[in-house]
Amino acid sequence: RKEVEQDPGPFNVPEGATVAFNCTYSNSASQSFFWYRQDCRKEPKLLMSVYSSGNEDGRFTAQLNRASQYISLLIRDSKLSDSATYLCVAPKDYKLSFGAGTTVTVRA
Amino acid sequence: EPEVTQTPSHQVTQMGQEVILRCVPISNHLYFYWYRQILGQKVEFLVSFYNNEISEKSEIFDDQFSVERPDGSNFTLKIRSTKLEDSAMYFCASSGFATGELFFGEGSRLTVL
């Protein structure tokens, strides 16, 4: 089983819509999780850290479900600028592996 | 705001040549990483480095690859004899603590001809 698996998408949503997607992880010992966003041909940038059950930052909400070993990201009132690939990371020891990413396209 | 810087931004090389990619991590960070991303594919972990030694490496990081922290600021990735399939974007990242948030450089694009 891959360390991190994500809904690949693509999710194509209109402006103002809510979009949510999941990331499952295999290492039950992981204590911290991260969502990054990556724009085309750019470096990943941290969007949100998740250390306990969840985190909320403006229009973005991350939820952690330890029993089922997944984290989710929800984007409310989506903007055109939210179009990107969203990557999740579930660290294992010193290896921080990324999922393949979920592509979100917000259309006008 | 402190940032990770990488050089060169783009390098073109002939197959079989040695390449060194350079990174200057954020100054008070202790954990350093290299990742690569082949065009259109996922970001792949290569290696992590802490306390002047490799902490973890992936199966991609074979004998052709090496990392070094030659001084207090630079962190380098060397590819000894490049192959066509080494063409990718290479990202350096640093972190203030283990399993913490990664801060990435803008990447070095390597093209092997």
Contacts between the chains, C-beta under 8 A, distances in Angstrom:
chain1	res1	chain2	res2	distance
A	30	B	99	8.0
A	31	B	99	7.2
A	32	B	99	5.5
A	32	B	100	7.5
A	34	B	101	6.3
A	34	B	102	7.6
A	36	B	102	7.9
A	38	B	43	7.3
A	41	B	89	7.3
A	42	B	106	7.4
A	42	B	107	7.9
A	43	B	91	5.6
A	43	B	104	3.9
A	43	B	105	6.4
A	43	B	106	5.4
A	43	B	107	5.5
A	44	B	43	6.3
A	44	B	91	7.4
A	44	B	102	7.5
A	44	B	104	5.5
A	45	B	104	7.1
A	46	B	101	5.1
A	46	B	102	7.2
A	46	B	103	7.6
A	49	B	101	6.0
A	87	B	43	6.5
A	89	B	102	7.6
A	91	B	98	7.9
A	91	B	99	3.7
A	93	B	55	7.5
A	93	B	56	6.0
A	94	B	31	7.3
A	94	B	48	4.2
A	94	B	50	6.6
A	94	B	55	3.6
A	94	B	56	4.1
A	94	B	98	6.2
A	94	B	99	7.8
A	95	B	45	5.8
A	95	B	48	6.4
A	95	B	56	4.4
A	95	B	58	7.4
A	96	B	33	6.8
A	96	B	45	6.6
A	96	B	48	7.4
A	96	B	99	6.9
A	96	B	102	6.2
A	97	B	45	5.0
A	98	B	35	7.6
A	98	B	42	6.2
A	98	B	43	4.4
A	98	B	44	7.7
A	98	B	45	7.2
A	99	B	42	7.4
A	100	B	42	4.3
A	101	B	42	6.2
A	101	B	43	7.8
